[in-house]
Amino acid sequence: MIVAELCELPDGIWSEWRGPKEDQVPRRFTQGNLALLLRPFSIRPKTIWPARRGMNDKAAKGYYRQEFEKAWAAYCAGTPSQANNVRYLRGAGFNMIAKCAC
């Protein structure tokens, strides 16, 4: 869901992903790309089950909000309630855009 939303943003950076160093052929951003970008922040995908599981429910890979809170606190100015606070994060040899929101 995160990747799909990123790829739908009008600026095209995610739908025409050129890699973390912007040196690759443009392609659509994937869940694997997201996992690689988040790894330096110790954010890794987890298996997540629906809160109320039924017999036919399946697990999915995803992220818990609390995993992002430490990175938001370190790299985002202001409070997490500022939905339009966008910062460029630099580290691990790449530039990354992070939206700091609740």
C-alpha positions as CSV (number, residue, x, y, z in Angstrom):
1,M,0.0,0.0,0.0
2,I,2.8,2.4,0.8
3,V,4.6,1.7,-2.5
4,A,1.3,2.0,-4.5
5,E,0.6,5.4,-2.9
6,L,4.2,6.6,-3.6
7,C,4.0,5.6,-7.2
8,E,0.7,7.6,-7.6
9,L,2.2,10.9,-6.4
10,P,2.2,13.5,-9.2
11,D,6.0,14.3,-9.1
12,G,6.9,11.0,-10.7
13,I,10.0,10.3,-8.6
14,W,8.7,6.9,-7.4
15,S,7.0,5.8,-10.6
16,E,10.3,6.5,-12.5
17,W,12.6,5.3,-9.8
18,R,16.3,5.5,-10.9
19,G,17.8,3.8,-7.8
20,P,19.2,5.2,-4.6
21,K,22.1,6.9,-6.4
22,E,19.9,7.9,-9.3
23,D,22.2,6.1,-11.7
24,Q,19.9,3.3,-13.0
25,V,17.4,3.0,-15.8
26,P,14.0,4.4,-14.7
27,R,11.5,1.8,-13.5
28,R,8.6,1.6,-11.1
29,F,9.5,1.6,-7.4
30,T,8.9,-1.7,-5.7
31,Q,8.4,-3.1,-2.1
32,G,11.9,-4.4,-2.3
33,N,13.3,-1.0,-3.1
34,L,11.4,0.4,-0.1
35,A,12.9,-2.2,2.2
36,L,16.4,-1.4,1.0
37,L,15.9,2.3,1.5
38,L,14.5,1.8,5.1
39,R,17.2,-0.7,6.2
40,P,19.8,2.0,7.3
41,F,17.1,3.3,9.6
42,S,16.6,-0.2,11.2
43,I,13.1,-0.3,9.7
44,R,12.4,-3.8,8.3
45,P,9.2,-5.3,6.9
46,K,7.3,-7.6,9.3
47,T,4.6,-10.2,8.8
48,I,1.4,-8.6,9.8
49,W,-1.9,-10.4,10.4
50,P,-5.3,-8.8,10.4
51,A,-6.4,-7.7,13.9
52,R,-9.4,-10.0,13.7
53,R,-8.3,-13.1,11.9
54,G,-10.7,-15.3,10.1
55,M,-10.0,-18.8,8.7
56,N,-9.4,-17.4,5.2
57,D,-7.3,-14.3,6.2
58,K,-3.7,-14.2,5.1
59,A,-0.7,-12.4,6.5
60,A,1.0,-9.6,4.6
61,K,4.4,-7.9,4.8
62,G,4.3,-4.4,6.1
63,Y,5.5,-1.9,8.6
64,Y,4.3,-0.7,12.0
65,R,4.1,3.0,12.6
66,Q,6.3,2.9,15.7
67,E,9.2,1.6,13.6
68,F,9.2,5.0,11.9
69,E,8.9,7.2,14.9
70,K,12.6,7.2,15.9
71,A,13.6,8.1,12.3
72,W,10.9,10.8,12.2
73,A,12.1,12.3,15.5
74,A,15.7,12.3,14.3
75,Y,15.2,13.7,10.8
76,C,11.9,15.7,10.8
77,A,11.6,19.1,12.3
78,G,8.5,19.9,14.4
79,T,5.9,17.5,15.6
80,P,4.5,14.5,13.8
81,S,1.2,16.2,13.5
82,Q,2.6,18.5,10.8
83,A,1.4,16.5,7.8
84,N,3.2,18.7,5.2
85,N,6.6,18.6,6.7
86,V,8.8,17.0,4.0
87,R,12.5,16.6,4.5
88,Y,15.3,15.1,2.4
89,L,17.2,12.5,4.3
90,R,20.8,11.9,3.3
91,G,22.7,8.8,4.3
92,A,24.0,5.4,3.3
93,G,24.9,6.8,-0.1
94,F,21.4,7.9,-1.2
95,N,18.9,10.7,-1.0
96,M,15.5,9.9,0.3
97,I,12.3,11.9,0.7
98,A,10.4,11.3,3.9
99,K,7.0,12.6,4.7
100,C,6.7,13.2,8.5
101,A,3.1,12.8,9.4
102,C,0.8,11.0,11.8
